[in-house]
Amino acid sequence: MKVSKKVIGVEYAIRDIVLAAKKVEQKGIRVDYLNIGDPVQFGFQPPDNVKQALIDAVNNGNNFYSTSEGLFELRKAVARKENAKGLSLEPDDILITNGVSEGLDMVISSIVEEGDEVLLPGPYYPPYASYVRLHGGIPVEFAVDLENSAPYIDDIKSKITPKTVAICLISPNNPTGVVFNEKSLRELVDIADQHDLYIICDEIYDQIVFDDKFVGIGKIAGDSAVIILNGFSKVHLMSGWRIGYIALNPSPKLDALREHLPKLARVRIAASLPVQYAALESLRGPQDYIAKFVSEIKKRRDFVVKRLDEMPGLSCPTPKGAFYAFPKITDNRFGTDKEFVMKLLETKGVLVVHGSGFGSQYGSGHFRLVYLPDLGVLESAMNKIQEFVSQ
Ligand SMILES: Cc1ncc(COP(=O)(O)O)c(C=O)c1O
C-alpha cells in the first residue's frame, strides 16, 4: 500500500540517530547520549508541589476530557505570565496544547497552503521544516550570525517573496543557543509588518538564559501578527507530560486565525486535564527551582564550551541560552558533518547530532551537543571528543 510523499520526507535527526547508537551498543560499546534536550532524563525533576498537583488532580477525579481550549485557570495564569513579558492578553487569547509540538502543527496547518514559503532561522529546530513540508509549504532558511546572536536582516529581506506567509523565530534557539536582543526583534517585527507576515515566536527556553536579560517578542509585538508558542517541557521540567500553549497577540490581523484555530483544538479534543492542573501549579507555586536549574546548567555550559573551543579542528561560540552547544567543525577529515558524528559514535561511543539535521544550508559543518548531563559525564565525553579530533 502506498504512503504519502509528504510523510516519506519527514526527518527528525535528534531521534533518528538513536537507531545508529543502538547498533553500536549491540557491539558492546557504552554510549554517552548527548543528543536529546530533555533535562528530566538527566536528573532534573519537576518540584514536589507540581508532582503533587498531578496526583491530586487524578485523585480528585479530574480524569475526564478538558475543554478544548484548556482549563480557564491555567489560561489565566499563562496570560499573566505572557503579560509580564510585555503582551496584553486575556485567557481567551490562549489555547492549551499537548506541547509546543502540537501547537506548531496547529498553527502551520492553519496558515500554510501548497507552495507557501515560511522563513526559518538557520539552523532551526527540525519540526519547523517538517510541519511546513507536511502542510505543503516550503521552508526557507535565513542566515543568523552565531557569534553575535543576531539575524542577518538583509538576508531575510532578500528571501521574502510573494509566497512568503510567515517568519519563525526561536529565541533562545535550539540548536545554537542564540538569543535575539530587543533591537533584532524590533527589526524582525518591522519586516514582518511591511510584508504582512505572521510572526511565530517559540519561547520555550524563555527563562533559560545565562548572560543577558531575556527579551520576549511580546515587548515589541504592538499590534503585529505575533503568535507565541511556549510550553512546560524545558523551564518547568515537565517534558514527559506533554503540555504547552499557543498565545495570540490581540491584534485584528489575527482575527481570522482566532476564528479558525479553535476548530483544530476541538478536532484533537483536548490536552490532558490532570497535567493542566500540574502546569497551573508550576506557574503559581514557588519558582526558585528554575534559578537553581539554570545556575547548575550554566556551570556545565561554561565547562563544555571552553573544552570544545580549545580542541583542534573545532570552534564553539558561547550559547546565550537553552542547553545546547553547536560547535563548528573547522577541520573535518571525515567529509560531512554526518560522517564525523557517525565516526565519533562508532569509535568513542559519544552520540551527538549532525548539524545538517537542523537544516543543510546553515547547519552543515557543525554538530549539536546537549550539555545537560552532570559534569563527570561531560568531562569523560569531552575527553573522548578530544581524543577523536586529535587523532
Ligand atoms: C525550540 C523547541 N520548540 C519546541 C520543542 C518541543 O516542545 P514540546 O515538548 O513542548 O513539544 C523543543 C524541544 O526540544 C524545542 O527545542
The ligand as a Gaussian input file, in Angstrom:
#p B3LYP/6-31G(d) Opt

LIG

0 1
 C       12.600000      25.132000      20.109000
 C       11.788000      23.985000      20.583000
 N       10.450000      24.034000      20.466000
 C        9.681000      23.005000      20.871000
 C       10.237000      21.860000      21.418000
 C        9.329000      20.731000      21.835000
 O        8.430000      21.221000      22.767000
 P        7.315000      20.324000      23.455000
 O        7.992000      19.342000      24.353000
 O        6.524000      21.346000      24.234000
 O        6.527000      19.700000      22.388000
 C       11.617000      21.762000      21.559000
 C       12.238000      20.521000      22.116000
 O       13.408000      20.275000      22.003000
 C       12.405000      22.849000      21.131000
 O       13.729000      22.816000      21.229000

